[in-house]
Amino acid sequence: MQSERVSIVSDGFKLDGAYYWDDGVVKDNAPVVISCSGFTGLKHIHPERFARYLSKQGFLCFGFDYRGFGESEGARGKVLLEEQVRDIANVVAYVRARADAEGRKLVLAGWGMAGGLVLDAYRQVEDLIDALISMNGFFDAVRVQKALRGELGWKEFRHFLNQERLRLSQGGEARDIDPFDIYPLDPISKGYVDSVLWKTPGYGLTSDLDFADSLIAFRPESHIDERFANTPLLIAHGGENDLHPVTEARSLYATYPGPKTLFLLPGGGHTEWMLDEDAKFQTFAGRISDWLEQTV
């Protein structure tokens, strides 16, 4: 796979991005596929994984790091979802210029948390996007928090946040909070994060009350309206996903007003199968490639 690094400016921060393709295989009518990471946002993990597969099928791909991650500028490892939405929108504007010059369509894809981020970004740059792909996402953060924690756990978490807010309002110093105390993992996903992602250079983040507020306010499904009516959407989701429940995918499918396809990966959890040679990943990426061929 070949690559070309580029720099995109988002709110004054330079973001590290790259085009990916397979020499001699890029189809003249193939769209550009932008793959967005979820949560910690390193382009050389999942975006490059999808690019390695899709480029062999003739697609031109693009990946980038959000502000504060990888070699992008910004406060190290700080996650505010509204800022990541702006980064996605600015990347779309940048990539669209090349897509137009080459007569290509543009597809915006999001993995995990970015499965919802791309929906919010679409509302900012809807005229620049020809199709959407939401992979293993969630679309109402409070609904997912309650599913993961239970009602009692949710009340205890809210109490913790309120106590932290009180402490800060009384002049206390801001302190780091374990990100997975705010965004809890199911046991299988935690095993993958510990054994694979934490070993990836540059992976990691700090979090605080700002991230908790940003996450809890995240409800992209509630913002879906008639603006989406003419844009095809593929919802691809692990059929046994315990982190972002399958009910999230079904709820988005029921809500979405435009052309839509729902694919549930048999036996797939959230992320433990995200390895290039894993049969489940091959099936998942193959379904995405087929949808792109047929729809875009």
C-alpha positions in Angstrom: 0.0 0.0 0.0 1.3 3.4 -1.0 0.7 6.6 1.1 1.0 10.3 0.9 1.1 12.4 4.1 -0.6 15.7 4.1 -1.4 18.4 6.6 -4.9 19.8 7.3 -5.6 22.8 9.4 -8.6 22.6 11.8 -9.3 25.5 14.1 -5.7 26.6 13.7 -4.2 23.1 14.6 -2.3 21.1 12.0 -3.7 17.6 11.7 -1.6 14.8 10.4 -3.4 13.0 7.5 -2.6 10.6 4.7 -4.0 9.2 1.4 -3.6 5.5 0.9 -3.8 3.5 -2.4 -2.6 0.4 -4.1 -0.5 1.1 -7.2 -2.2 0.1 -10.4 -5.4 -0.8 -8.7 -7.2 2.5 -8.0 -10.4 2.5 -10.1 -11.2 5.6 -12.1 -14.7 5.8 -10.6 -13.9 4.7 -7.1 -14.8 7.1 -4.3 -12.5 8.5 -1.7 -13.2 6.8 1.6 -12.3 8.8 4.8 -12.0 6.4 7.8 -12.3 8.1 11.2 -11.1 6.5 14.4 -13.1 6.5 17.6 -12.1 7.8 21.0 -8.3 7.9 20.9 -8.1 8.5 17.2 -4.8 7.1 15.8 -4.8 6.9 12.1 -2.2 4.0 11.9 -4.5 1.7 13.8 -8.0 1.2 12.4 -8.0 3.7 9.5 -4.9 2.2 8.0 -6.3 -1.3 8.7 -9.4 -0.5 6.5 -7.2 1.2 4.0 -5.0 -1.9 3.6 -8.1 -3.9 2.7 -10.1 -1.3 0.7 -7.1 -0.1 -1.3 -6.7 -3.7 -2.7 -10.3 -3.4 -3.9 -9.4 -0.3 -5.9 -10.5 2.4 -3.5 -8.6 5.6 -2.6 -8.6 6.0 1.2 -7.8 8.7 3.7 -7.0 8.7 7.4 -6.0 11.3 9.9 -5.3 11.9 13.6 -7.6 14.2 15.6 -6.1 17.3 17.3 -3.9 16.2 20.3 -3.2 12.7 18.9 -0.4 11.2 16.9 1.6 13.9 15.2 -1.3 16.3 15.0 -1.1 19.5 17.0 -3.2 20.3 20.1 -3.3 19.4 23.8 -2.0 15.9 24.1 -4.7 13.2 24.4 -7.6 15.5 25.3 -10.9 14.4 23.9 -13.9 16.7 23.4 -16.3 15.2 20.9 -17.5 18.5 19.6 -13.9 19.3 18.6 -13.4 15.9 16.9 -16.6 16.6 14.9 -15.0 19.9 13.7 -11.8 18.1 12.8 -13.8 15.6 10.7 -15.8 18.4 9.0 -12.6 20.2 8.1 -10.9 17.0 6.8 -14.0 16.4 4.6 -13.6 19.9 3.1 -9.9 19.3 2.4 -10.4 15.9 0.9 -13.4 16.9 -1.2 -11.3 19.3 -3.1 -9.2 16.4 -4.5 -12.2 14.3 -5.0 -13.8 17.0 -7.1 -10.6 17.5 -9.1 -10.5 13.8 -9.9 -14.2 13.3 -10.5 -14.7 11.1 -7.4 -17.4 10.8 -4.8 -16.6 11.0 -1.1 -17.6 8.5 1.5 -17.3 9.3 5.2 -16.9 6.3 7.5 -16.6 6.3 11.3 -15.5 3.5 13.6 -16.7 3.1 17.2 -17.4 6.5 18.8 -16.8 8.0 15.4 -19.8 6.0 14.1 -21.8 8.8 15.7 -19.3 11.6 15.2 -19.6 11.3 11.4 -23.4 11.8 11.7 -22.8 15.1 13.6 -20.1 16.1 11.1 -22.5 15.5 8.2 -24.8 18.2 9.5 -22.0 20.7 9.0 -20.8 19.6 5.6 -23.7 17.7 4.1 -23.2 19.1 0.6 -19.7 17.5 0.5 -20.6 13.9 1.5 -22.1 11.4 -0.9 -22.5 8.4 1.5 -22.0 7.5 5.2 -20.7 4.4 6.9 -21.2 3.9 10.7 -19.3 1.0 12.1 -19.9 -0.3 15.6 -21.1 3.0 16.8 -23.4 4.3 19.4 -25.9 7.1 19.0 -27.2 8.1 22.4 -24.5 8.2 25.1 -26.8 8.2 28.1 -28.7 5.2 26.7 -25.4 3.3 26.3 -24.1 4.3 29.8 -27.3 3.0 31.3 -27.0 -0.3 29.4 -23.4 -0.7 30.5 -23.7 0.4 34.1 -27.3 -0.4 35.0 -29.6 2.1 36.5 -27.8 2.0 39.9 -24.4 2.3 38.3 -25.6 5.3 36.2 -26.9 7.1 39.4 -23.6 6.5 41.1 -21.6 7.8 38.1 -23.8 10.9 38.0 -23.1 11.4 41.7 -19.4 11.1 41.2 -19.5 13.7 38.4 -21.6 16.1 40.6 -19.1 15.8 43.4 -16.2 16.5 41.1 -18.1 19.5 39.7 -18.6 20.8 43.3 -15.0 20.3 44.2 -13.9 22.3 41.1 -16.4 25.0 41.8 -14.9 25.5 45.2 -11.5 26.1 43.8 -10.1 22.6 43.6 -7.5 21.8 41.1 -8.4 19.9 37.9 -7.3 16.3 38.1 -7.0 13.4 35.7 -9.8 10.8 35.6 -9.2 7.3 34.2 -10.9 7.6 30.8 -12.4 4.1 31.2 -14.1 5.2 34.4 -16.0 7.7 32.2 -16.3 5.4 29.1 -16.5 1.9 30.6 -15.4 -1.2 28.6 -16.9 -4.6 28.4 -14.4 -7.4 29.5 -13.6 -8.5 25.9 -13.0 -5.0 24.6 -10.8 -4.3 27.6 -8.7 -7.3 26.9 -8.2 -6.1 23.3 -7.3 -2.6 24.5 -4.8 -3.9 27.1 -3.2 -6.5 24.8 -3.2 -4.7 21.5 -3.9 -1.0 21.6 -1.9 0.0 24.6 1.1 -1.6 22.9 0.7 0.7 19.9 3.2 3.7 20.0 1.4 6.9 20.8 -1.8 5.3 22.1 -3.3 6.7 25.3 -5.0 9.7 26.7 -5.9 11.6 29.8 -9.4 12.6 30.6 -11.3 14.9 33.0 -14.7 16.3 33.7 -14.8 18.1 30.4 -14.7 14.8 28.6 -17.4 13.4 30.7 -19.7 16.4 30.0 -18.9 16.1 26.3 -19.6 12.4 26.2 -22.9 12.6 28.1 -24.2 15.3 25.8 -23.5 13.1 22.7 -26.8 12.2 21.0 -26.3 12.2 17.2 -29.4 10.1 16.7 -31.5 13.0 18.0 -30.2 15.3 15.3 -31.1 13.2 12.3 -33.6 14.9 10.1 -34.7 15.4 6.5 -31.2 16.6 5.6 -30.1 12.9 5.6 -32.9 11.8 3.3 -30.9 11.4 0.1 -27.6 10.1 1.5 -27.1 6.4 1.6 -26.0 4.9 5.0 -24.4 1.6 5.8 -24.7 0.6 9.5 -22.2 -2.2 10.1 -22.1 -3.6 13.6 -20.8 -6.6 15.6 -23.7 -9.0 16.1 -22.5 -9.8 19.6 -21.2 -6.3 20.6 -21.4 -5.9 24.4 -19.8 -2.4 24.4 -22.0 -0.7 22.0 -25.1 -2.9 22.0 -26.7 -4.1 18.8 -29.8 -2.2 19.9 -27.9 1.0 19.0 -27.5 -0.1 15.4 -31.1 -1.1 15.2 -32.3 2.2 16.7 -30.2 4.2 14.1 -31.6 2.0 11.3 -35.2 2.7 12.5 -34.5 6.5 12.8 -32.5 7.1 9.6 -34.8 8.7 6.8 -32.5 8.0 3.8 -31.4 4.9 1.9 -30.0 2.5 4.5 -28.5 -0.9 4.9 -27.9 -2.8 8.2 -25.2 -5.5 8.4 -24.6 -7.4 11.7 -21.4 -9.3 11.8 -22.2 -12.9 13.0 -20.4 -13.6 16.3 -18.6 -10.2 16.3 -18.0 -8.3 19.5 -16.8 -4.7 19.5 -13.2 -4.8 18.5 -11.4 -8.1 19.5 -11.5 -9.2 15.8 -10.0 -6.0 14.4 -6.8 -7.7 13.1 -6.0 -7.8 9.4 -6.0 -11.5 9.0 -8.9 -12.3 11.3 -11.8 -14.0 9.4 -14.4 -11.7 11.0 -12.5 -8.6 10.0 -12.2 -9.9 6.4 -16.0 -10.5 6.3 -16.7 -7.1 7.8 -14.4 -5.2 5.5 -15.6 -7.3 2.5 -19.2 -6.3 3.2 -18.2 -2.6 3.3 -16.4 -3.0 0.0 -19.4 -4.7 -1.6 -21.7 -2.0 -0.4 -19.4 0.7 -1.8 -19.4 -1.1 -5.2 -23.1 -1.4 -5.2 -24.3 1.8 -3.7 -21.6 4.5 -4.4 
